[in-house]
Amino acid sequence: MFGLASTGSVQKLEDDLRRLRSDFQDYELKYLNLHAKAKSLFGKIAKAQAREEAEAESAAVDAGEAGPAVSTLSPRMQLIQRQILARRATQNGERR
């Protein structure tokens, strides 16, 4: 009597477990797919940002300025360096 009633509930539990495992695998695959897409998108964004920084740095070098990404000087030392370079530029202009 108790054996027949319990087998039905055990069967129901086993079916529920199979369904949950299947759902979990589906969600895991969806997560992995989403993660791969996000990683790819973030990689593209990082490359675009690096390209923009490189273009800005080359434009600054072409204009005769050192970009902040190149400098290892402190902000105060950078200010002093800019003042020195500005003084040299005016002195070179006067000598010509």
FIMIKOL-301278 format. One record per atom (N, C-alpha, C, CB): residue in three letters; atom name; x, y, z. Coordinates in nm, 3 decimals. Each point is the difference from the previous one (the first is absolute). Glycine has a CB too. Layout:
R, residuo, atomo, east, north, up
R, ALA, CA, X, Y, Z $
...
//
This chain:
R, residuo, atomo, east, north, up
R, MET, N, 0.081, -0.118, 0.000 $
R, MET, CA, -0.081, 0.118, 0.000 $
R, MET, C, 0.086, 0.126, 0.000 $
R, MET, CB, -0.178, -0.127, 0.119 $
R, PHE, N, 0.274, 0.134, -0.026 $
R, PHE, CA, 0.087, 0.117, 0.004 $
R, PHE, C, 0.100, -0.002, -0.115 $
R, PHE, CB, -0.027, 0.011, 0.248 $
R, GLY, N, 0.063, -0.128, -0.292 $
R, GLY, CA, 0.096, -0.011, -0.109 $
R, GLY, C, -0.054, 0.055, -0.130 $
R, GLY, CB, 0.095, -0.198, 0.112 $
R, LEU, N, -0.222, 0.174, -0.143 $
R, LEU, CA, -0.060, 0.050, -0.124 $
R, LEU, C, -0.016, 0.151, 0.002 $
R, LEU, CB, -0.119, -0.218, -0.025 $
R, ALA, N, 0.083, 0.274, 0.136 $
R, ALA, CA, -0.019, 0.144, 0.009 $
R, ALA, C, 0.134, 0.073, -0.009 $
R, ALA, CB, -0.207, -0.035, 0.139 $
R, SER, N, 0.309, -0.019, -0.080 $
R, SER, CA, 0.130, 0.067, 0.000 $
R, SER, C, 0.069, -0.008, -0.135 $
R, SER, CB, 0.020, -0.052, 0.242 $
R, THR, N, -0.046, -0.054, -0.320 $
R, THR, CA, 0.065, -0.008, -0.131 $
R, THR, C, -0.052, 0.108, -0.093 $
R, THR, CB, 0.029, -0.246, 0.030 $
R, GLY, N, -0.154, 0.283, -0.017 $
R, GLY, CA, -0.055, 0.107, -0.083 $
R, GLY, C, 0.065, 0.134, 0.032 $
R, GLY, CB, -0.215, -0.124, -0.014 $
R, SER, N, 0.234, 0.152, 0.143 $
R, SER, CA, 0.060, 0.127, 0.037 $
R, SER, C, 0.150, 0.001, -0.033 $
R, SER, CB, -0.171, 0.026, 0.182 $
R, VAL, N, 0.235, -0.143, -0.171 $
R, VAL, CA, 0.142, -0.008, -0.037 $
R, VAL, C, 0.015, 0.021, -0.149 $
R, VAL, CB, 0.046, -0.158, 0.191 $
R, GLN, N, -0.136, 0.098, -0.268 $
R, GLN, CA, 0.004, 0.018, -0.146 $
R, GLN, C, -0.020, 0.146, -0.036 $
R, GLN, CB, -0.087, -0.233, -0.033 $
R, LYS, N, -0.005, 0.300, 0.103 $
R, LYS, CA, -0.025, 0.142, -0.025 $
R, LYS, C, 0.124, 0.082, 0.035 $
R, LYS, CB, -0.245, -0.033, 0.047 $
R, LEU, N, 0.310, 0.001, 0.063 $
R, LEU, CA, 0.122, 0.070, 0.038 $
R, LEU, C, 0.112, -0.022, -0.101 $
R, LEU, CB, -0.066, -0.024, 0.239 $
R, GLU, N, 0.078, -0.098, -0.288 $
R, GLU, CA, 0.102, -0.029, -0.101 $
R, GLU, C, -0.028, 0.077, -0.129 $
R, GLU, CB, 0.035, -0.228, 0.101 $
R, ASP, N, -0.161, 0.237, -0.141 $
R, ASP, CA, -0.035, 0.077, -0.120 $
R, ASP, C, 0.032, 0.148, 0.020 $
R, ASP, CB, -0.182, -0.166, -0.053 $
R, ASP, N, 0.148, 0.216, 0.172 $
R, ASP, CA, 0.031, 0.140, 0.030 $
R, ASP, C, 0.151, 0.025, -0.003 $
R, ASP, CB, -0.208, 0.014, 0.141 $
R, LEU, N, 0.285, -0.108, -0.088 $
R, LEU, CA, 0.145, 0.014, 0.000 $
R, LEU, C, 0.054, -0.001, -0.142 $
R, LEU, CB, 0.009, -0.111, 0.224 $
R, ARG, N, -0.059, 0.022, -0.309 $
R, ARG, CA, 0.044, -0.004, -0.140 $
R, ARG, C, -0.032, 0.133, -0.070 $
R, ARG, CB, -0.037, -0.250, -0.005 $
R, ARG, N, -0.083, 0.303, 0.030 $
R, ARG, CA, -0.041, 0.126, -0.061 $
R, ARG, C, 0.090, 0.114, 0.050 $
R, ARG, CB, -0.238, -0.083, -0.018 $
R, LEU, N, 0.267, 0.085, 0.147 $
R, LEU, CA, 0.087, 0.104, 0.054 $
R, LEU, C, 0.141, -0.009, -0.056 $
R, LEU, CB, -0.137, 0.000, 0.208 $
R, ARG, N, 0.188, -0.121, -0.222 $
R, ARG, CA, 0.133, -0.017, -0.059 $
R, ARG, C, 0.002, 0.050, -0.144 $
R, ARG, CB, 0.042, -0.198, 0.150 $
R, SER, N, -0.146, 0.164, -0.224 $
R, SER, CA, -0.009, 0.044, -0.139 $
R, SER, C, -0.009, 0.152, -0.007 $
R, SER, CB, -0.113, -0.217, -0.062 $
R, ASP, N, 0.030, 0.276, 0.146 $
R, ASP, CA, -0.012, 0.146, 0.003 $
R, ASP, C, 0.133, 0.065, 0.039 $
R, ASP, CB, -0.242, -0.021, 0.059 $
R, PHE, N, 0.310, -0.038, 0.038 $
R, PHE, CA, 0.129, 0.054, 0.043 $
R, PHE, C, 0.101, -0.004, -0.114 $
R, PHE, CB, -0.048, -0.074, 0.234 $
R, GLN, N, 0.052, -0.037, -0.308 $
R, GLN, CA, 0.093, -0.009, -0.112 $
R, GLN, C, -0.034, 0.103, -0.108 $
R, GLN, CB, 0.030, -0.245, 0.048 $
R, ASP, N, -0.159, 0.267, -0.072 $
R, ASP, CA, -0.040, 0.102, -0.098 $
R, ASP, C, 0.046, 0.138, 0.044 $
R, ASP, CB, -0.199, -0.140, -0.064 $
R, TYR, N, 0.176, 0.172, 0.191 $
R, TYR, CA, 0.042, 0.131, 0.051 $
R, TYR, C, 0.151, 0.015, 0.002 $
R, TYR, CB, -0.207, 0.006, 0.138 $
R, GLU, N, 0.276, -0.116, -0.111 $
R, GLU, CA, 0.146, 0.005, 0.000 $
R, GLU, C, 0.051, 0.029, -0.142 $
R, GLU, CB, 0.008, -0.161, 0.195 $
R, LEU, N, -0.066, 0.098, -0.295 $
R, LEU, CA, 0.040, 0.025, -0.139 $
R, LEU, C, -0.032, 0.145, -0.040 $
R, LEU, CB, -0.040, -0.243, -0.055 $
R, LYS, N, -0.076, 0.292, 0.097 $
R, LYS, CA, -0.036, 0.139, -0.030 $
R, LYS, C, 0.099, 0.095, 0.067 $
R, LYS, CB, -0.243, -0.065, -0.022 $
R, TYR, N, 0.280, 0.035, 0.146 $
R, TYR, CA, 0.096, 0.085, 0.071 $
R, TYR, C, 0.136, 0.000, -0.070 $
R, TYR, CB, -0.120, -0.046, 0.216 $
R, LEU, N, 0.167, -0.071, -0.254 $
R, LEU, CA, 0.130, -0.009, -0.067 $
R, LEU, C, -0.002, 0.076, -0.133 $
R, LEU, CB, 0.040, -0.222, 0.109 $
R, ASN, N, -0.151, 0.213, -0.181 $
R, ASN, CA, -0.013, 0.072, -0.126 $
R, ASN, C, 0.000, 0.151, 0.024 $
R, ASN, CB, -0.130, -0.193, -0.097 $
R, LEU, N, 0.055, 0.238, 0.197 $
R, LEU, CA, -0.004, 0.142, 0.034 $
R, LEU, C, 0.137, 0.049, 0.047 $
R, LEU, CB, -0.243, -0.023, 0.062 $
R, HIS, N, 0.311, -0.059, 0.017 $
R, HIS, CA, 0.133, 0.037, 0.049 $
R, HIS, C, 0.098, 0.016, -0.116 $
R, HIS, CB, -0.046, -0.122, 0.215 $
R, ALA, N, 0.040, 0.031, -0.311 $
R, ALA, CA, 0.090, 0.007, -0.116 $
R, ALA, C, -0.029, 0.127, -0.082 $
R, ALA, CB, 0.013, -0.253, -0.007 $
R, LYS, N, -0.142, 0.285, -0.011 $
R, LYS, CA, -0.035, 0.121, -0.075 $
R, LYS, C, 0.047, 0.125, 0.073 $
R, LYS, CB, -0.198, -0.119, -0.096 $
R, ALA, N, 0.180, 0.121, 0.229 $
R, ALA, CA, 0.042, 0.117, 0.078 $
R, ALA, C, 0.152, 0.015, -0.005 $
R, ALA, CB, -0.199, -0.027, 0.150 $
R, LYS, N, 0.271, -0.084, -0.139 $
R, LYS, CA, 0.146, 0.004, -0.006 $
R, LYS, C, 0.047, 0.054, -0.135 $
R, LYS, CB, 0.012, -0.193, 0.161 $
R, SER, N, -0.077, 0.148, -0.266 $
R, SER, CA, 0.035, 0.048, -0.134 $
R, SER, C, -0.028, 0.149, -0.013 $
R, SER, CB, -0.050, -0.228, -0.094 $
R, LEU, N, -0.065, 0.271, 0.144 $
R, LEU, CA, -0.036, 0.141, -0.007 $
R, LEU, C, 0.096, 0.086, 0.080 $
R, LEU, CB, -0.238, -0.065, -0.029 $
R, PHE, N, 0.274, 0.021, 0.150 $
R, PHE, CA, 0.094, 0.076, 0.082 $
R, PHE, C, 0.137, 0.005, -0.066 $
R, PHE, CB, -0.126, -0.066, 0.206 $
R, GLY, N, 0.166, -0.041, -0.274 $
R, GLY, CA, 0.126, 0.000, -0.072 $
R, GLY, C, -0.001, 0.101, -0.113 $
R, GLY, CB, 0.030, -0.239, 0.058 $
R, LYS, N, -0.142, 0.247, -0.130 $
R, LYS, CA, -0.011, 0.098, -0.109 $
R, LYS, C, 0.005, 0.142, 0.054 $
R, LYS, CB, -0.136, -0.164, -0.132 $
R, ILE, N, 0.070, 0.186, 0.246 $
R, ILE, CA, 0.001, 0.133, 0.061 $
R, ILE, C, 0.141, 0.038, 0.044 $
R, ILE, CB, -0.238, -0.032, 0.076 $
R, ALA, N, 0.309, -0.063, -0.015 $
R, ALA, CA, 0.136, 0.027, 0.046 $
R, ALA, C, 0.092, 0.031, -0.118 $
R, ALA, CB, -0.037, -0.152, 0.197 $
R, LYS, N, 0.022, 0.078, -0.306 $
R, LYS, CA, 0.083, 0.026, -0.119 $
R, LYS, C, -0.030, 0.138, -0.058 $
R, LYS, CB, 0.006, -0.246, -0.048 $
R, ALA, N, -0.134, 0.282, 0.042 $
R, ALA, CA, -0.037, 0.131, -0.054 $
R, ALA, C, 0.055, 0.111, 0.089 $
R, ALA, CB, -0.207, -0.099, -0.102 $
R, GLN, N, 0.199, 0.080, 0.232 $
R, GLN, CA, 0.051, 0.100, 0.093 $
R, GLN, C, 0.152, 0.012, -0.015 $
R, GLN, CB, -0.189, -0.048, 0.160 $
R, ALA, N, 0.258, -0.064, -0.171 $
R, ALA, CA, 0.146, 0.004, -0.016 $
R, ALA, C, 0.037, 0.069, -0.131 $
R, ALA, CB, 0.022, -0.211, 0.134 $
R, ARG, N, -0.100, 0.185, -0.238 $
R, ARG, CA, 0.026, 0.064, -0.130 $
R, ARG, C, -0.020, 0.151, 0.010 $
R, ARG, CB, -0.072, -0.211, -0.119 $
R, GLU, N, -0.034, 0.254, 0.188 $
R, GLU, CA, -0.024, 0.144, 0.018 $
R, GLU, C, 0.111, 0.065, 0.081 $
R, GLU, CB, -0.246, -0.042, -0.013 $
R, GLU, N, 0.292, -0.025, 0.117 $
R, GLU, CA, 0.109, 0.053, 0.082 $
R, GLU, C, 0.128, 0.010, -0.082 $
R, GLU, CB, -0.106, -0.097, 0.206 $
R, ALA, N, 0.133, -0.003, -0.288 $
R, ALA, CA, 0.121, 0.003, -0.083 $
R, ALA, C, -0.008, 0.114, -0.101 $
R, ALA, CB, 0.027, -0.249, 0.029 $
R, GLU, N, -0.145, 0.270, -0.087 $
R, GLU, CA, -0.017, 0.110, -0.095 $
R, GLU, C, 0.018, 0.134, 0.070 $
R, GLU, CB, -0.155, -0.141, -0.138 $
R, ALA, N, 0.100, 0.154, 0.258 $
R, ALA, CA, 0.013, 0.126, 0.075 $
R, ALA, C, 0.146, 0.023, 0.039 $
R, ALA, CB, -0.235, -0.025, 0.086 $
R, GLU, N, 0.304, -0.082, -0.049 $
R, GLU, CA, 0.141, 0.011, 0.037 $
R, GLU, C, 0.084, 0.038, -0.120 $
R, GLU, CB, -0.033, -0.169, 0.179 $
R, SER, N, 0.007, 0.109, -0.294 $
R, SER, CA, 0.078, 0.034, -0.119 $
R, SER, C, -0.031, 0.142, -0.045 $
R, SER, CB, 0.002, -0.241, -0.069 $
R, ALA, N, -0.126, 0.285, 0.087 $
R, ALA, CA, -0.034, 0.138, -0.035 $
R, ALA, C, 0.071, 0.097, 0.094 $
R, ALA, CB, -0.224, -0.074, -0.086 $
R, ALA, N, 0.235, 0.038, 0.214 $
R, ALA, CA, 0.070, 0.086, 0.095 $
R, ALA, C, 0.149, 0.004, -0.031 $
R, ALA, CB, -0.171, -0.054, 0.175 $
R, VAL, N, 0.229, -0.059, -0.214 $
R, VAL, CA, 0.142, -0.004, -0.036 $
R, VAL, C, 0.023, 0.080, -0.128 $
R, VAL, CB, 0.024, -0.227, 0.111 $
R, ASP, N, -0.117, 0.216, -0.206 $
R, ASP, CA, 0.012, 0.078, -0.124 $
R, ASP, C, -0.008, 0.149, 0.029 $
R, ASP, CB, -0.102, -0.190, -0.129 $
R, ALA, N, 0.024, 0.228, 0.229 $
R, ALA, CA, -0.014, 0.141, 0.034 $
R, ALA, C, 0.116, 0.049, 0.086 $
R, ALA, CB, -0.249, -0.025, -0.013 $
R, GLY, N, 0.338, -0.064, 0.052 $
R, GLY, CA, 0.116, 0.038, 0.079 $
R, GLY, C, -0.023, -0.010, 0.149 $
R, GLY, CB, 0.064, 0.149, -0.183 $
R, GLU, N, -0.172, -0.211, 0.224 $
R, GLU, CA, -0.029, -0.016, 0.142 $
R, GLU, C, 0.017, -0.147, 0.036 $
R, GLU, CB, -0.161, 0.196, -0.002 $
R, ALA, N, 0.203, -0.220, 0.125 $
R, ALA, CA, 0.007, -0.137, 0.049 $
R, ALA, C, -0.132, -0.032, 0.067 $
R, ALA, CB, 0.252, 0.013, 0.031 $
R, GLY, N, -0.312, -0.125, -0.068 $
R, GLY, CA, -0.128, -0.039, 0.058 $
R, GLY, C, 0.016, -0.045, 0.144 $
R, GLY, CB, -0.080, -0.066, -0.226 $
R, PRO, N, -0.023, 0.077, 0.307 $
R, PRO, CA, 0.010, -0.038, 0.140 $
R, PRO, C, 0.024, -0.150, 0.019 $
R, PRO, CB, -0.149, 0.190, 0.054 $
R, ALA, N, 0.109, -0.274, -0.150 $
R, ALA, CA, 0.021, -0.143, 0.014 $
R, ALA, C, 0.148, -0.036, -0.014 $
R, ALA, CB, -0.231, -0.038, -0.091 $
R, VAL, N, 0.310, 0.124, 0.023 $
R, VAL, CA, 0.140, -0.027, -0.023 $
R, VAL, C, 0.084, 0.040, 0.121 $
R, VAL, CB, -0.035, 0.033, -0.246 $
R, SER, N, -0.009, 0.069, 0.316 $
R, SER, CA, 0.079, 0.058, 0.108 $
R, SER, C, -0.008, -0.083, 0.127 $
R, SER, CB, -0.039, 0.224, -0.099 $
R, THR, N, 0.155, -0.234, 0.166 $
R, THR, CA, 0.005, -0.064, 0.131 $
R, THR, C, 0.026, 0.103, 0.108 $
R, THR, CB, 0.081, -0.212, -0.105 $
R, LEU, N, -0.089, 0.340, 0.068 $
R, LEU, CA, 0.026, 0.108, 0.094 $
R, LEU, C, -0.123, 0.028, 0.086 $
R, LEU, CB, 0.165, 0.098, -0.161 $
R, SER, N, -0.141, -0.040, 0.276 $
R, SER, CA, -0.110, 0.042, 0.085 $
R, SER, C, -0.067, 0.121, -0.063 $
R, SER, CB, 0.117, -0.089, 0.208 $
R, PRO, N, -0.238, 0.123, -0.166 $
R, PRO, CA, -0.067, 0.116, -0.059 $
R, PRO, C, 0.081, 0.130, 0.014 $
R, PRO, CB, -0.217, -0.111, 0.049 $
R, ARG, N, 0.282, 0.131, 0.064 $
R, ARG, CA, 0.081, 0.121, 0.018 $
R, ARG, C, 0.119, 0.001, -0.096 $
R, ARG, CB, -0.069, 0.009, 0.242 $
R, MET, N, 0.133, -0.126, -0.257 $
R, MET, CA, 0.114, -0.008, -0.091 $
R, MET, C, -0.045, 0.019, -0.145 $
R, MET, CB, 0.116, -0.155, 0.161 $
R, GLN, N, -0.236, 0.107, -0.195 $
R, GLN, CA, -0.053, 0.022, -0.134 $
R, GLN, C, -0.022, 0.148, -0.026 $
R, GLN, CB, -0.109, -0.225, 0.007 $
R, LEU, N, 0.057, 0.296, 0.093 $
R, LEU, CA, -0.020, 0.145, -0.015 $
R, LEU, C, 0.133, 0.071, -0.024 $
R, LEU, CB, -0.202, -0.013, 0.149 $
R, ILE, N, 0.301, -0.023, -0.072 $
R, ILE, CA, 0.133, 0.061, -0.017 $
R, ILE, C, 0.057, -0.032, -0.138 $
R, ILE, CB, 0.041, -0.017, 0.249 $
R, GLN, N, -0.059, -0.106, -0.292 $
R, GLN, CA, 0.050, -0.039, -0.132 $
R, GLN, C, -0.071, 0.079, -0.110 $
R, GLN, CB, 0.051, -0.231, 0.087 $
R, ARG, N, -0.183, 0.250, -0.076 $
R, ARG, CA, -0.072, 0.080, -0.100 $
R, ARG, C, 0.050, 0.145, -0.001 $
R, ARG, CB, -0.201, -0.148, 0.029 $
R, GLN, N, 0.229, 0.202, 0.090 $
R, GLN, CA, 0.051, 0.137, 0.006 $
R, GLN, C, 0.137, 0.010, -0.067 $
R, GLN, CB, -0.128, 0.036, 0.213 $
R, ILE, N, 0.213, -0.133, -0.188 $
R, ILE, CA, 0.133, -0.001, -0.062 $
R, ILE, C, -0.012, -0.009, -0.152 $
R, ILE, CB, 0.096, -0.109, 0.205 $
R, LEU, N, -0.182, 0.017, -0.252 $
R, LEU, CA, -0.017, -0.015, -0.144 $
R, LEU, C, -0.059, 0.125, -0.063 $
R, LEU, CB, -0.030, -0.246, 0.032 $
R, ALA, N, -0.062, 0.313, 0.038 $
R, ALA, CA, -0.057, 0.124, -0.053 $
R, ALA, C, 0.107, 0.108, -0.007 $
R, ALA, CB, -0.225, -0.061, 0.095 $
R, ARG, N, 0.310, 0.070, 0.007 $
R, ARG, CA, 0.109, 0.099, 0.000 $
R, ARG, C, 0.097, -0.029, -0.113 $
R, ARG, CB, -0.023, 0.029, 0.248 $
R, ARG, N, 0.055, -0.155, -0.269 $
R, ARG, CA, 0.091, -0.035, -0.110 $
R, ARG, C, -0.061, 0.035, -0.135 $
R, ARG, CB, 0.096, -0.185, 0.139 $
R, ALA, N, -0.227, 0.162, -0.152 $
R, ALA, CA, -0.065, 0.028, -0.128 $
R, ALA, C, 0.004, 0.149, -0.028 $
R, ALA, CB, -0.151, -0.200, 0.029 $
R, THR, N, 0.130, 0.283, 0.074 $
R, THR, CA, 0.004, 0.146, -0.025 $
R, THR, C, 0.143, 0.045, -0.025 $
R, THR, CB, -0.202, 0.033, 0.146 $
R, GLN, N, 0.301, -0.093, -0.079 $
R, GLN, CA, 0.138, 0.038, -0.025 $
R, GLN, C, 0.045, -0.042, -0.137 $
R, GLN, CB, 0.045, -0.019, 0.241 $
R, ASN, N, -0.086, -0.098, -0.285 $
R, ASN, CA, 0.035, -0.045, -0.133 $
R, ASN, C, -0.066, 0.088, -0.105 $
R, ASN, CB, 0.026, -0.234, 0.086 $
R, GLY, N, -0.146, 0.280, -0.058 $
R, GLY, CA, -0.069, 0.089, -0.092 $
R, GLY, C, 0.067, 0.135, -0.011 $
R, GLY, CB, -0.210, -0.118, 0.053 $
R, GLU, N, 0.267, 0.167, 0.057 $
R, GLU, CA, 0.065, 0.130, 0.000 $
R, GLU, C, 0.135, -0.007, -0.069 $
R, GLU, CB, -0.119, 0.058, 0.211 $
R, ARG, N, 0.185, -0.170, -0.203 $
R, ARG, CA, 0.134, -0.014, -0.061 $
R, ARG, C, -0.008, -0.001, -0.152 $
R, ARG, CB, 0.077, -0.127, 0.202 $
R, ARG, N, -0.185, 0.086, -0.257 $
R, ARG, CA, -0.009, -0.013, -0.146 $
R, ARG, C, -0.017, 0.130, -0.061 $
R, ARG, CB, -0.094, -0.219, 0.020 $
//
